[in-house]
Amino acid sequence: MDDLATIDLNADLGEEVTDDAALLAVVSSANVACGYHAGSVAIMRAVCEQAVVRGVSVGAQVSYDDRAHFGRVALDVAHDTLREQVADQVGTLTAIAEAAGTTVRYLKPHGALYHRTMDDPEQADAVLAGSGRLPVLGMPGVLLEAVAAAGRTVLHEGFPDRGYGADGRLLPRDRPGALVEDGAEVAARAVELAAGGLDSVCVHGDSPGAVDHARACRAALEAAGWRLRGLLAP
């Protein structure tokens, strides 16, 4: 492999369920919860400040306004309402990131919104309209097609700690095989995904073994000849 080959390792941070500081020492991009499914202004500020110290790229992890269900229930939100909710989340994190000395470099929907916008043109358009010109990180589907059509940067990711169905989508969390919990297997899958031409590999920050999985993935990727680089890092 070319010694200059790069890959990103991203994780969800600021969700109040994991060790943000430990993850920031391992990952190269942080999807920061913007308060709608988890997080707070104080937590966003802490994550952004630590991201600056670690040289980690910051992305806006936007969600349905649904803290009760951690943003994991699909909601029928009117287009304009969802657009404004996305804009609010991006705006809040942007102000915090800039005060900390960095910028929001990309957007990634969270949970149910991530999966809904892969198939729902109206909600995908609302996310697009509410997020300015930010690049968008995700899996193939309606949202990324709309991002490309709008001339914006598309970033593709894969999930070594999740099982995939025959359709190439993630298995629902209640299905057998949906969660990959063995650290060695997660790390091996990260290397396989990186070799498939993705921009980023994601480790779920809310999983019990998140930090250990991230460390194993980073070690395996580097051992395989990859150099980690944050998404759209200058």
C-alpha positions in Angstrom: 0.0 0.0 0.0 1.1 3.6 -0.7 2.6 5.0 2.5 0.6 8.1 2.0 -2.8 6.4 1.9 -5.1 8.0 4.4 -8.3 7.1 6.1 -10.4 8.8 8.8 -11.7 7.2 12.0 -14.8 8.9 13.3 -16.9 8.5 16.4 -20.0 10.1 18.0 -19.0 12.4 20.9 -20.7 14.7 23.4 -23.6 12.2 23.9 -23.0 11.9 27.7 -22.6 8.1 27.4 -18.8 7.5 26.8 -15.4 8.8 27.7 -15.0 11.7 25.2 -11.5 12.6 26.2 -10.3 9.0 25.7 -12.0 8.8 22.3 -10.5 12.1 21.2 -7.1 10.7 21.8 -7.8 8.0 19.3 -10.1 9.2 16.5 -9.4 11.7 13.8 -12.9 13.1 13.4 -15.6 13.8 16.1 -19.3 13.8 15.3 -20.5 16.2 18.0 -24.0 15.9 19.4 -25.7 19.2 19.0 -28.2 19.0 21.9 -31.3 17.6 20.2 -30.7 13.9 21.0 -27.9 14.4 23.6 -25.3 16.9 24.7 -25.3 20.5 25.9 -23.6 23.7 25.2 -21.0 23.0 27.9 -20.3 19.5 26.6 -20.0 20.8 23.0 -17.6 23.4 24.2 -15.5 20.8 26.0 -15.4 18.5 23.1 -14.4 21.2 20.6 -11.7 22.6 22.9 -10.2 19.1 23.2 -10.6 18.5 19.5 -8.4 21.5 18.8 -5.7 20.2 21.2 -5.8 16.8 19.5 -6.0 18.0 15.9 -9.4 16.2 15.5 -11.9 17.4 12.8 -15.3 18.5 14.2 -18.6 17.5 12.5 -22.2 18.4 13.4 -24.1 15.4 14.4 -27.7 16.6 13.8 -30.8 14.7 15.0 -34.5 14.8 15.5 -35.5 16.8 18.5 -36.0 13.7 20.7 -33.8 13.3 23.7 -36.3 10.8 25.3 -35.4 8.2 22.6 -31.8 9.3 22.0 -32.9 10.3 18.4 -33.5 6.7 17.5 -37.2 6.9 16.6 -38.1 8.1 13.1 -40.4 11.1 13.4 -42.7 12.7 10.8 -41.4 16.3 11.0 -42.6 18.9 8.5 -39.9 19.9 6.0 -39.6 23.5 7.1 -39.5 22.5 10.8 -36.8 20.0 10.3 -34.8 22.4 8.1 -34.9 25.0 10.9 -34.0 22.3 13.6 -31.0 21.3 11.5 -29.9 24.9 11.0 -30.3 25.6 14.7 -28.0 22.6 15.6 -25.4 23.5 13.0 -25.5 27.2 14.0 -25.0 26.4 17.7 -22.1 24.1 17.1 -20.5 26.4 14.6 -20.4 29.3 17.1 -19.0 27.0 19.8 -16.4 25.5 17.5 -15.2 28.9 16.2 -14.9 30.2 19.7 -12.7 27.1 20.5 -10.5 27.8 17.5 -11.8 25.4 14.9 -14.6 25.0 12.4 -17.4 22.6 11.7 -16.0 20.7 8.7 -18.9 18.4 7.9 -22.4 17.2 8.8 -23.6 13.7 9.8 -27.2 12.9 10.7 -27.7 10.8 13.8 -29.7 7.7 14.4 -33.2 7.5 12.9 -32.6 10.7 10.9 -29.5 9.1 9.3 -31.5 6.1 8.1 -34.7 8.0 7.2 -32.9 10.4 4.9 -31.4 7.5 3.0 -34.9 6.9 1.6 -37.1 10.0 2.3 -36.5 12.8 -0.3 -38.4 15.4 1.7 -36.5 14.9 4.9 -33.2 14.6 3.0 -34.0 18.0 1.4 -34.7 19.5 4.7 -31.3 18.4 6.1 -29.6 19.7 3.0 -31.4 23.0 3.2 -30.6 23.5 6.9 -26.9 22.7 6.7 -25.6 25.4 4.4 -22.8 24.1 2.2 -21.3 21.6 4.6 -20.0 18.3 3.2 -22.1 15.4 4.4 -20.9 12.1 5.8 -23.1 9.0 5.4 -24.0 5.9 3.5 -25.3 5.7 -0.1 -28.9 6.8 -0.4 -31.2 9.7 -1.2 -29.4 12.2 1.0 -25.9 11.7 -0.5 -27.4 11.7 -4.0 -28.9 15.1 -3.2 -25.6 16.3 -1.8 -23.8 15.3 -4.9 -26.5 16.9 -7.1 -26.1 20.2 -5.2 -22.4 20.2 -5.9 -21.5 19.6 -2.3 -18.8 17.2 -1.0 -20.0 13.7 -0.3 -18.1 11.6 2.3 -18.7 7.8 2.5 -18.3 5.8 5.7 -18.6 2.2 7.0 -19.2 0.6 10.3 -16.9 -2.1 11.6 -18.9 -2.6 14.8 -22.3 -3.2 13.0 -23.7 -6.0 10.9 -24.9 -5.4 7.3 -27.8 -7.0 5.5 -27.9 -8.3 2.0 -29.1 -4.9 0.8 -25.9 -3.2 2.1 -27.7 -1.4 4.9 -27.1 -1.8 8.6 -29.1 -4.4 10.3 -31.6 -3.0 12.8 -30.2 -3.1 16.3 -32.8 -5.7 17.5 -31.7 -8.2 14.8 -29.2 -11.0 15.4 -25.7 -10.0 14.3 -26.5 -6.3 14.3 -23.8 -5.5 16.9 -20.3 -6.7 16.5 -18.8 -6.8 20.0 -15.5 -8.7 19.6 -12.7 -6.1 19.5 -10.4 -8.2 17.2 -13.3 -8.7 14.7 -14.2 -5.0 14.8 -10.5 -4.1 14.0 -10.3 -6.6 11.2 -13.5 -5.3 9.7 -12.2 -1.7 9.9 -9.2 -2.6 7.7 -11.5 -4.4 5.2 -13.8 -1.3 5.0 -10.9 1.1 4.6 -9.6 -1.0 1.6 -13.0 -0.6 0.0 -12.5 3.1 -0.9 -14.4 4.7 1.9 -13.5 8.2 3.3 -14.1 7.2 6.9 -14.6 4.3 9.3 -17.0 4.9 12.2 -16.9 3.4 15.7 -20.2 3.9 17.6 -19.4 6.1 20.6 -22.3 4.9 22.6 -21.3 1.2 22.6 -19.9 -0.3 25.8 -16.5 -1.0 24.3 -16.3 2.2 22.2 -12.8 3.3 23.4 -11.3 -0.1 23.2 -12.8 -0.7 19.8 -11.5 2.7 18.6 -8.0 1.9 19.8 -8.1 -1.5 18.2 -9.3 -0.1 14.9 -6.6 2.6 14.9 -3.8 0.1 15.7 -5.0 -2.3 13.0 -5.4 0.5 10.4 -1.9 1.8 11.1 -0.4 -1.7 11.0 -2.0 -2.2 7.6 -0.3 0.9 6.3 -3.0 3.6 6.7 -2.3 7.0 8.0 -5.2 8.5 9.9 -6.3 12.0 8.9 -9.4 13.9 10.0 -12.1 14.6 7.5 -11.3 17.7 5.4 -8.4 18.6 7.7 -6.4 21.5 6.4 
